[in-house]
Amino acid sequence: MNLRIPGPVPLPDEVLELVGSQMIDHRGPEFAVMLDRMTRNLKAILATAADAFFLTSSGTGAMEAGVVNTLSPGDRVLSISIGVFGDRYGLIAEAYGAEVTRLKYALGQAADPDDVRRILRDAPGCAAVVLTHSESSTGVANPLEAIARAVHDESDALILVDAVSSAAAIPIATDAWGIDVVATAAQKAWVAPPGIAMISFSDRAWKAYEAAKMPRFYFDVAQYRQYLQIGQPPFTPCLPAIYALDHSMQAIVDEGIEAAFARHHERAEQARDGVAALGLELLPERSVASDTVTAVKVPQGIDGRELVRRVREEHGVVLGGGQQALAGRIFRIGHMGWVERHHIDGALRAVAKTLAAMRS
Ligand SMILES: *Cc1c(COP(=O)(O)O)cnc(C)c1O
């Protein structure tokens, strides 16, 4: 199968082998060495000198950790949403009692930093802005640097970013842009199985932590910081994912982080060019299209669900379908992590053949 969904991503053989390795003592010396190396590599890839931690959860757990460690019930939060995952960040904040204001955009659009500027100026006292970097449901990358600048210019709000499907693939200058919490997960561009999520945590976030009253236990970052000093996680980690992640993060650092970003851009361009060559249209404007997932409009007269089903059954290519309001209207090609040119070519060829068959 050519698994072309926006996570979990397929794993190359050398990583699969590690996933099958024997368990070790997560409070023993081997783990401590691994955790130290992993933390250094995570901070390098996220471009931060602040803290960074590994949590045993999917990506949503990292998003939740950002919220519960920095905010109190009743805090005002601006949720910028350009799709399903943007909505989710607002819902998490709301579930813990934040007072959430929503800035929502049409599906396929990116957020406009000027709107963020205006909202924060008109309604001071916002404690945090939560947003998605690469919105996997629409294939759009938000202009994170410009949005972060707008937030810092107009407020003292923290910036919590769902970078689950962008980190390690699309540049994020965490410290330089003043991002307080970056949330990401192993099964996306990090080339590891699901089970581990990662967060960065800025000095400003630690200040907010002192006053933050939302309930937390499993995701309390103070426990992760304290245990890191003795080379341990506070709770039993998902070891198979850890083995893979350690290997894959080292591979990214060895390749060169900039080179990894360039490789993702190149594969994304290949996907976008290929879509255009088939006479199909992207959901977003090409200028805001994400380098990790390409969302394509299903052409008139074609049933999008049937297209995705037939591509899978007849060609062994697993595409992402549309989620929620976009169900049946788009299909998505994931291209994060380990992606070779033939993976993209194969997916596009399968779409072309299936469309031809459905039209005849
Ligand atoms: C995959 C993903 C998530 C997290 O999903 P989990 O299933 O919790 O790992 C969050 N945001 C984005 C943008 C994603 O692509």
The ligand as an SDF file (V2000), in Angstrom:
LIG
                    3D

 15 15  0  0  0  0  0  0  0  0999 V2000
   -2.7250   14.8760   12.9940 C   0  0  0  0  0  0  0  0  0  0  0  0
   -3.0030   16.2390   13.4620 C   0  0  0  0  0  0  0  0  0  0  0  0
   -3.3440   16.5320   14.8020 C   0  0  0  0  0  0  0  0  0  0  0  0
   -3.3720   15.5450   15.9320 C   0  0  0  0  0  0  0  0  0  0  0  0
   -4.0900   14.4560   15.7710 O   0  0  0  0  0  0  0  0  0  0  0  0
   -3.8620   13.2230   16.7530 P   0  0  0  0  0  0  0  0  0  0  0  0
   -4.7420   12.1970   16.1520 O   0  0  0  0  0  0  0  0  0  0  0  0
   -4.2410   13.6450   18.0990 O   0  0  0  0  0  0  0  0  0  0  0  0
   -2.3850   12.8960   16.6710 O   0  0  0  0  0  0  0  0  0  0  0  0
   -3.5340   17.8380   15.1650 C   0  0  0  0  0  0  0  0  0  0  0  0
   -3.4100   18.8250   14.2910 N   0  0  0  0  0  0  0  0  0  0  0  0
   -3.0720   18.6090   13.0080 C   0  0  0  0  0  0  0  0  0  0  0  0
   -2.9260   19.7730   12.0990 C   0  0  0  0  0  0  0  0  0  0  0  0
   -2.8650   17.3140   12.5490 C   0  0  0  0  0  0  0  0  0  0  0  0
   -2.5270   17.0940   11.2730 O   0  0  0  0  0  0  0  0  0  0  0  0
  1  2  1  0
  2  3  1  0
  2 14  2  0
  3  4  1  0
  3 10  2  0
  4  5  1  0
  5  6  1  0
  6  7  2  0
  6  8  1  0
  6  9  1  0
 10 11  1  0
 11 12  2  0
 12 13  1  0
 12 14  1  0
 14 15  1  0
M  END
$$$$
